[in-house]
Structures are given as structure tokens and as C-alpha cells.
């Protein structure tokens, strides 16, 4: 059924977009073809440095890289996987997206690499079990991971008279009121590309219904019309109705939201740690002085503490023409601590390799790492926690909600209809 669903999604994309998969070049057996979605300046520069280091220590290898924009990648990789010339390896988000292509038979397991490179010894157990294993086999080599938290402008908070960071929902609402009274939009979102809004849905659901219920919803075992989900949308609607979000969230993207916080037009944004890479490397903010981070507040006592974020990794295609050379590169990208450090610093990521010296991190990233370590659960964000067709339905719902929160009951029913079709409920 998964393979039929994969082909159905692919056919729809091809008919809609008329995309033709590019043909990978032929070459030496030690050539590696690679596709990735790190096309932004910070990620691209860091990867270029890492690949140069790999080629310096492996002079008989040729790495042919192809960067694709984040949103375009989601379509292009599915089309390439269905063709005869997919890349040898590609970057992908751990979770339901990897599961989707594993079940479609488009990826090759890498258990032999896992054992020969001793990867269990360099990864936290939670990442091994949660991000790398699918259907009982290893398929993904982690490269970096992120934590989504509340990043805020320290001076704006101080000017608004906020002396303590909120730990509970009531305290969070008080902070929002103080910021609003100071003439500052409490929250910038930037949901032009839909996905930034998912973190609000994720945390509101995790802080109320808890991780187990959320896992059931992501797998189609619960309904979007359940009281638990309705409550999430009502809590979210309250924030919008009170004017806590900077207006027209769907008109600007996550970097614009970061800029609004950086210049003091908004107080905070719920975003992944890649924001630190943008603020440090492009905007020029000083972590710990200009900005900081705090965890999403507790709503219901007794609910297990969960943090949200993605794990980026590398996967090997089932039709890889240079599989052994590709595995050598995959191992290097995780086990080489210098490369892991370059990526963490350049991308604003946390390194999955436990041997990377934490001295590379800024005070804000150290705090993010401590928050992750203290949590009971690490949960993939929405569009990585549920199957891609379902993720599209949910992301559409979040965008509609930010345009007009009053219609949330209709949006939930529409999303449940998508779930019934996707999961065969």
C-alpha cells in the first residue's frame, strides 16, 4: 500500500509540475552523486568546506553535489527516486519522510556501514532508536539536529519590564500582555511557507494531550476532530485574537520573523536553532547578549516534557550506482568531528556525534542542548512525524488558520477527511 501511495503521490507531482528527473553523470567507481536541500548561504558554505575536507583526505573520490531549495527539494527528490538515475545519497529529514520512502522500496539499508564504522558508539541512544532505524534496519546517518524553542530579544524583554522568563502558560500570557502594552508585537511567526506554524500546533498538543496521544494522531489512530485537538486550536486562537502575533503571519517567512525580533518590532519567535545560525552569521547578533532562548511553557501539569525538532541526515538510494563510495562519505560526515563542528557552527545545529567538543557552542546553543537533554521525549516536528500526504493536509490547515482562526472547526474537519483518505480510516 505504501508503494502504491508513493507512486500515486509521484504521478500527481509529475502531472502537476511536468518535472523531469535530471540524469546523474557516469564516472569512476569512487564518484559519489549527492543531492541536498542546504542551498542557503550558511548551509551551502559549511557543506562546501566539509566536502573539501573529505576530498583532501580522500583524493581518489569525486563528490558531485546538487543543492536544491528547501521547498522544491520535497518534490524533486520523489521524482528522482522513481527514475533510473537517482543520486547515490541525499539529505533527508528523519521520521515519517524516511519511513515513507523506505516503505516504497526506494532506499537501501546501511546495517553493514553501521557496524563497520561503529556508529552506535558516537550517537546518543535516543537518536539511534528514534531517527536511524526503520522496519528494524538502519537507513539514516544523522548529520545534525535542531531544537525548536522560544528565541527572544533580551533588550525588548527588559524594556517591557519582564524580569523572569515564563515557565507556565499563565506566565506566558502575562509576558505577552507586557510586550503588547510596551507597543511591541509579542510574537513573530513568518508562516509564508506554512511549516513554521507547525511548531505552535506541536507544542500546544504535546503540552496538553501529551506525546502518546500526539503519536496516535500522527499515525492516524486519533482524529483531528477529537476534543484534544479542538482544545489546541482554541488555545492558539486565543493568542491570535488577543493580537499577540505580528500581523499577516502568512505574508512573511521565518527569516523575516527573525528580523522583526532582531530589530525589536517583535519580542520572540518560536523557531528552530537554525535561527541562531542566521542571527549570528547574517544579522550579526551576539548570542547571550542580544538574544536568548527559553522552552515552550508548561500548560498542564503532569504531562511529560517533550521537545520538538528535526534530525537531518543522509540516506542511500536503492538504485545507487556508487554505493560503497557513498557509504564511505556517509561515515565521514558523521564520524569526522571537525566536519560535525563545522556544520554545527555554520548551520546553528546541534551535533549528533557525542565526541564533538561542546566548547564550539554559543551560550544559547548550550542552553538549547541542556533543554533537550532534560526533556522526557524528543519529538519530530509535525511534517516529519506524519506521512508526507498527511503533512500536506496539516500544513494547509495551519496556513488557513493563520489567515482566519474563526474557521478552525471547519479546518479540523477538512483535515480529518484528509486523514481518512491517507490512513484508510
C-alpha positions as CSV (number, residue, x, y, z in Angstrom):
1,X,0.0,0.0,0.0
2,X,2.9,2.4,0.8
3,X,4.4,1.8,-2.6
4,X,1.1,2.4,-4.3
5,X,0.7,5.6,-2.3
6,X,4.3,6.7,-3.2
7,X,3.6,6.2,-6.9
8,X,0.2,7.9,-6.6
9,X,1.9,11.0,-5.0
10,X,4.7,10.9,-7.6
11,X,2.2,10.7,-10.5
12,X,0.3,13.7,-9.2
13,X,3.5,15.7,-8.8
14,X,4.7,14.9,-12.3
15,X,1.4,15.7,-13.9
16,X,1.1,19.0,-11.9
17,X,4.7,20.2,-12.4
18,X,5.9,18.5,-15.5
19,X,9.3,17.8,-13.8
20,X,11.8,15.6,-15.5
21,X,14.4,14.0,-13.3
22,X,18.0,15.1,-14.2
23,X,20.4,12.4,-15.2
24,X,23.4,11.7,-13.0
25,X,26.8,11.6,-14.7
26,X,28.7,8.5,-15.1
27,X,32.2,8.3,-13.7
28,X,34.8,6.5,-11.7
29,X,33.6,3.9,-9.1
30,X,34.7,6.3,-6.4
31,X,32.4,9.0,-7.7
32,X,29.5,10.0,-5.4
33,X,26.5,11.9,-6.6
34,X,24.7,13.8,-3.8
35,X,21.5,15.9,-3.6
36,X,20.8,18.2,-0.7
37,X,18.4,20.9,0.5
38,X,21.1,23.1,2.2
39,X,21.0,25.7,-0.5
40,X,21.0,28.7,1.8
41,X,24.3,30.7,2.2
42,X,25.2,29.4,5.6
43,X,24.5,25.7,5.0
44,X,26.0,25.8,1.5
45,X,29.2,27.4,2.7
46,X,29.6,24.9,5.5
47,X,29.0,21.9,3.3
48,X,31.4,23.2,0.7
49,X,34.1,23.3,3.4
50,X,33.2,19.8,4.7
51,X,33.3,18.3,1.2
52,X,36.7,20.0,0.5
53,X,38.0,18.4,3.7
54,X,36.7,15.0,2.6
55,X,38.3,15.3,-0.8
56,X,41.6,16.4,0.8
57,X,41.7,13.1,2.9
58,X,40.2,11.0,0.1
59,X,41.9,12.3,-3.1
60,X,40.6,9.5,-5.3
61,X,37.0,10.4,-4.6
62,X,34.8,12.8,-6.7
63,X,31.8,14.2,-4.9
64,X,29.2,15.7,-7.3
65,X,26.8,17.8,-5.3
66,X,23.5,19.4,-6.3
67,X,21.8,21.8,-3.9
68,X,18.1,22.3,-4.2
69,X,15.8,24.9,-2.5
70,X,14.2,23.5,0.7
71,X,10.6,23.5,-0.7
72,X,11.5,22.4,-4.2
73,X,13.5,19.5,-2.8
74,X,10.4,17.9,-1.3
75,X,9.0,17.4,-4.8
76,X,12.2,16.8,-6.8
77,X,13.6,14.0,-4.7
78,X,10.4,11.9,-5.0
79,X,10.6,12.3,-8.8
80,X,14.3,11.4,-8.9
81,X,13.8,8.3,-6.7
82,X,11.2,6.9,-9.1
83,X,13.5,7.3,-12.1
84,X,16.5,5.3,-13.1
85,X,19.1,7.9,-12.2
86,X,18.6,9.0,-8.6
87,X,21.6,10.4,-6.6
88,X,23.7,7.9,-4.6
89,X,22.8,9.7,-1.4
90,X,20.7,12.6,-0.4
91,X,19.9,14.7,2.7
92,X,16.6,13.9,4.3
93,X,14.6,14.6,7.4
94,X,14.4,11.7,9.9
95,X,11.0,10.4,10.8
96,X,7.9,9.8,8.6
97,X,9.5,11.1,5.4
98,X,12.3,8.5,5.6
99,X,9.7,5.8,6.6
100,X,7.6,6.8,3.6
101,X,10.5,6.2,1.1
102,X,11.7,3.1,3.0
103,X,8.3,1.5,2.7
104,X,8.2,2.4,-1.0
105,X,11.4,0.4,-1.5
106,X,13.5,3.5,-2.6
107,X,16.2,3.3,0.0
108,X,19.0,0.8,0.8
109,X,19.7,-0.3,4.4
110,X,23.1,0.5,5.8
111,X,23.5,-2.0,8.6
112,X,26.9,-3.1,7.2
113,X,28.1,0.5,7.3
114,X,26.6,1.0,10.8
115,X,28.6,-2.0,12.1
116,X,31.9,-1.4,10.3
117,X,32.0,2.3,11.2
118,X,30.9,1.7,14.8
119,X,28.2,4.3,14.6
120,X,26.4,3.2,17.8
121,X,29.5,4.4,19.8
122,X,29.2,8.0,18.5
123,X,25.5,8.7,18.8
124,X,23.1,9.2,21.7
125,X,20.8,6.2,22.1
126,X,17.7,8.2,21.7
127,X,18.8,9.4,18.2
128,X,19.8,5.9,17.2
129,X,16.4,4.4,18.0
130,X,14.3,7.4,17.0
131,X,15.9,8.7,13.9
132,X,18.1,6.0,12.3
133,X,16.1,2.7,12.4
134,X,13.1,1.9,10.1
135,X,11.5,-1.5,9.9
136,X,14.2,-2.9,12.1
137,X,17.2,-1.8,10.0
138,X,19.5,1.3,9.8
139,X,18.7,3.6,6.9
140,X,19.8,7.1,8.0
141,X,23.1,8.6,9.1
142,X,22.4,11.7,11.3
143,X,24.3,14.9,10.3
144,X,22.8,17.5,12.6
145,X,19.7,18.1,14.7
146,X,17.7,21.1,15.9
147,X,15.6,22.2,18.8
148,X,12.6,24.4,18.4
149,X,12.3,26.9,21.3
150,X,11.3,30.4,22.1
151,X,14.0,32.8,20.9
152,X,13.6,36.3,22.3
153,X,15.2,39.7,22.2
154,X,16.7,40.4,25.6
155,X,16.6,44.2,25.4
156,X,12.9,44.2,24.3
157,X,12.0,41.9,27.2
158,X,14.0,44.1,29.7
159,X,12.4,47.3,28.3
160,X,8.9,45.8,28.8
161,X,9.7,45.1,32.4
162,X,10.0,41.3,32.0
163,X,12.4,40.1,34.7
164,X,11.6,36.4,34.8
165,X,11.1,34.1,31.8
166,X,7.7,32.3,31.7
167,X,7.5,28.7,32.8
168,X,3.7,28.2,32.8
169,X,1.0,29.1,30.3
170,X,-0.4,31.9,32.6
171,X,3.0,33.4,33.0
172,X,3.5,33.3,29.2
173,X,0.2,35.1,28.7
174,X,1.4,37.8,31.2
175,X,4.6,38.2,29.2
176,X,2.6,38.7,26.0
177,X,0.5,41.3,27.7
178,X,3.5,43.2,28.9
179,X,5.1,43.2,25.5
180,X,1.9,44.3,23.9
181,X,1.5,47.1,26.4
182,X,5.0,48.2,25.6
183,X,4.0,48.6,21.9
184,X,5.8,45.5,20.7
185,X,4.2,42.6,19.0
186,X,4.8,39.7,21.4
187,X,5.3,37.0,18.7
188,X,6.6,36.9,15.2
189,X,5.7,33.8,13.2
190,X,6.6,34.0,9.5
191,X,4.4,31.2,8.1
192,X,4.6,32.2,4.4
193,X,5.9,28.7,3.6
194,X,3.4,27.1,6.1
195,X,5.9,24.9,8.0
196,X,6.9,27.5,10.7
197,X,3.3,27.4,12.1
198,X,3.6,23.7,12.8
199,X,5.7,24.3,16.0
200,X,2.7,26.0,17.6
201,X,0.4,23.1,16.9
202,X,3.1,20.6,18.0
203,X,3.9,22.2,21.4
204,X,0.3,23.1,22.2
205,X,-0.7,19.4,21.6
206,X,2.3,18.0,23.4
207,X,1.8,20.2,26.4
208,X,-1.8,19.3,26.8
209,X,-2.6,15.9,25.3
210,X,0.9,14.6,25.6
211,X,3.4,12.6,23.4
212,X,1.4,9.4,23.3
213,X,-1.8,11.0,22.0
214,X,0.2,13.0,19.5
215,X,1.9,9.9,18.2
216,X,-1.6,8.4,17.7
217,X,-2.7,11.5,15.8
218,X,0.4,11.4,13.6
219,X,-0.3,7.7,12.8
220,X,-4.0,8.1,12.0
221,X,-5.1,6.4,15.2
222,X,-6.7,9.5,16.6
223,X,-9.0,12.1,15.0
224,X,-8.4,15.8,14.2
225,X,-11.9,16.4,15.5
226,X,-11.1,14.9,18.9
227,X,-11.6,17.3,21.9
228,X,-7.8,17.2,22.5
229,X,-7.1,18.8,19.1
230,X,-10.1,21.2,19.3
231,X,-8.6,22.5,22.6
232,X,-5.2,23.1,20.9
233,X,-6.9,25.2,18.2
234,X,-8.8,27.2,20.9
235,X,-5.7,27.9,22.8
236,X,-3.9,29.0,19.6
237,X,-6.9,31.1,18.6
238,X,-6.9,32.9,21.9
239,X,-3.3,34.1,21.2
240,X,-4.3,35.4,17.7
241,X,-7.5,37.0,18.9
242,X,-5.6,38.9,21.6
243,X,-3.3,40.4,19.0
244,X,-0.2,38.6,20.2
245,X,1.1,37.7,16.7
246,X,2.7,40.2,14.4
247,X,0.0,40.8,11.7
248,X,-0.3,38.8,8.5
249,X,1.9,35.9,9.5
250,X,1.4,34.2,6.2
251,X,2.8,37.2,4.3
252,X,6.4,36.8,5.6
253,X,8.8,33.9,6.1
254,X,10.9,32.7,9.1
255,X,13.9,35.0,8.4
256,X,11.5,38.0,8.2
257,X,10.2,36.9,11.6
258,X,13.8,36.7,12.9
259,X,14.4,40.1,11.6
260,X,11.3,41.5,13.4
261,X,12.7,40.1,16.7
262,X,16.2,41.3,16.0
263,X,15.2,44.9,15.4
264,X,12.7,44.9,18.3
265,X,9.4,45.1,16.5
266,X,8.5,41.7,18.0
267,X,9.6,40.1,21.2
268,X,10.0,36.5,20.4
269,X,9.6,33.8,17.8
270,X,9.1,30.0,18.1
271,X,11.7,28.6,15.8
272,X,14.5,26.0,15.4
273,X,18.1,26.6,16.4
274,X,18.9,27.3,12.8
275,X,17.7,30.7,13.7
276,X,21.0,31.2,15.7
277,X,23.0,30.5,12.5
278,X,21.0,33.2,10.7
279,X,21.2,35.7,13.6
280,X,24.9,35.1,14.3
281,X,26.2,34.7,10.7
282,X,24.0,37.1,8.8
283,X,22.3,39.6,11.1
284,X,25.3,39.9,13.4
285,X,23.6,39.4,16.8
286,X,25.6,38.3,19.8
287,X,24.1,35.1,21.4
288,X,23.5,35.5,25.1
289,X,23.7,39.3,24.9
290,X,21.3,40.3,22.2
291,X,19.1,37.2,22.3
292,X,18.4,34.0,24.3
293,X,16.1,31.1,24.4
294,X,13.6,29.5,26.8
295,X,11.5,26.3,26.5
296,X,7.8,26.3,25.5
297,X,5.9,26.8,28.8
298,X,4.0,24.1,30.7
299,X,0.3,24.1,30.1
300,X,-1.0,21.1,32.0
301,X,0.9,19.8,35.0
302,X,1.9,16.1,34.8
303,X,2.3,15.9,31.1
304,X,5.7,14.5,30.1
305,X,8.1,17.2,28.9
306,X,8.7,17.0,25.2
307,X,11.0,19.0,22.9
308,X,10.4,19.3,19.2
309,X,12.8,19.4,16.3
310,X,14.1,17.8,13.2
311,X,17.1,15.5,12.6
312,X,18.8,16.0,9.3
313,X,20.7,13.0,7.9
314,X,21.9,11.2,4.8
315,X,20.3,8.2,3.2
316,X,21.4,5.8,0.5
317,X,19.2,5.2,-2.5
318,X,18.2,1.7,-3.6
319,X,19.5,2.4,-7.1
320,X,22.8,4.0,-6.1
321,X,25.4,3.4,-8.7
322,X,28.3,4.1,-6.4
323,X,27.0,2.6,-3.1
324,X,30.3,1.7,-1.5
325,X,31.9,5.1,-2.2
326,X,28.7,6.7,-0.9
327,X,28.9,4.8,2.3
328,X,32.4,6.0,2.9
329,X,31.3,9.6,2.5
330,X,28.3,9.0,4.8
331,X,30.5,7.6,7.5
332,X,32.9,10.5,7.2
333,X,30.1,13.1,7.6
334,X,29.2,11.7,11.0
335,X,32.4,10.4,12.4
336,X,34.7,13.3,11.5
337,X,34.4,15.6,14.5
338,X,35.8,18.6,12.6
339,X,33.1,18.2,10.0
340,X,30.5,17.9,12.6
341,X,31.8,21.0,14.4
342,X,31.8,23.0,11.1
343,X,28.2,22.0,10.4
344,X,27.0,22.8,13.9
345,X,28.6,26.2,13.9
346,X,27.7,27.1,10.3
347,X,24.1,25.8,10.4
348,X,23.2,26.7,14.0
349,X,22.7,23.0,14.6
350,X,23.5,20.5,17.4
351,X,26.0,17.8,16.5
352,X,24.7,14.2,16.9
353,X,28.3,13.0,17.3
354,X,28.8,12.9,21.1
355,X,32.6,13.4,20.7
356,X,32.2,16.9,19.4
357,X,33.6,19.4,22.0
358,X,30.7,21.5,23.4
359,X,33.1,24.4,23.5
360,X,32.1,25.1,19.9
361,X,28.6,26.1,21.0
362,X,27.4,29.6,22.0
363,X,25.8,30.1,25.4
364,X,22.4,30.0,23.7
365,X,23.2,26.7,22.0
366,X,24.5,25.3,25.3
367,X,21.2,26.2,26.8
368,X,19.3,24.6,24.0
369,X,21.4,21.4,24.4
370,X,20.6,21.3,28.1
371,X,16.9,21.7,27.4
372,X,17.0,18.8,25.0
373,X,19.0,16.6,27.5
374,X,16.5,17.4,30.3
375,X,13.4,16.5,28.3
376,X,11.5,13.2,28.6
377,X,10.8,13.0,24.8
378,X,12.4,14.3,21.6
379,X,9.5,14.6,19.1
380,X,9.9,15.2,15.4
381,X,8.1,18.3,14.2
382,X,4.7,17.8,12.6
383,X,5.7,17.5,8.9
384,X,8.3,14.9,9.9
385,X,6.2,13.0,12.4
386,X,3.3,12.1,10.0
387,X,3.4,10.7,6.4
388,X,4.0,13.3,3.7
389,X,0.5,13.3,2.2
390,X,-1.0,13.9,5.7
391,X,1.6,16.5,6.4
392,X,0.4,18.5,3.4
393,X,-3.1,18.4,4.7
394,X,-2.0,19.6,8.2
395,X,0.3,22.4,6.9
396,X,-2.6,23.6,4.8
397,X,-4.8,23.7,7.9
398,X,-2.2,25.8,9.8
399,X,-2.0,28.3,7.0
400,X,-5.7,28.6,6.7
401,X,-5.9,29.1,10.5
402,X,-3.4,31.9,10.5
403,X,-5.4,33.6,7.8
404,X,-8.7,33.3,9.7
405,X,-8.7,31.5,13.0
406,X,-12.5,31.7,13.3
407,X,-12.9,28.8,10.9
408,X,-10.8,26.3,12.9
409,X,-13.7,23.8,13.3
410,X,-14.1,23.6,9.5
411,X,-10.4,23.3,9.0
412,X,-10.2,20.4,11.5
413,X,-13.0,18.5,9.8
414,X,-11.3,19.0,6.4
415,X,-8.0,17.8,7.8
416,X,-9.7,14.7,9.3
417,X,-11.1,14.0,5.8
418,X,-7.6,14.0,4.5
419,X,-6.6,11.7,7.3
420,X,-9.3,9.2,6.4
421,X,-8.1,9.1,2.9
422,X,-4.4,8.8,3.8
423,X,-4.8,6.3,6.5
424,X,-7.8,4.4,5.2
425,X,-9.8,5.1,8.3
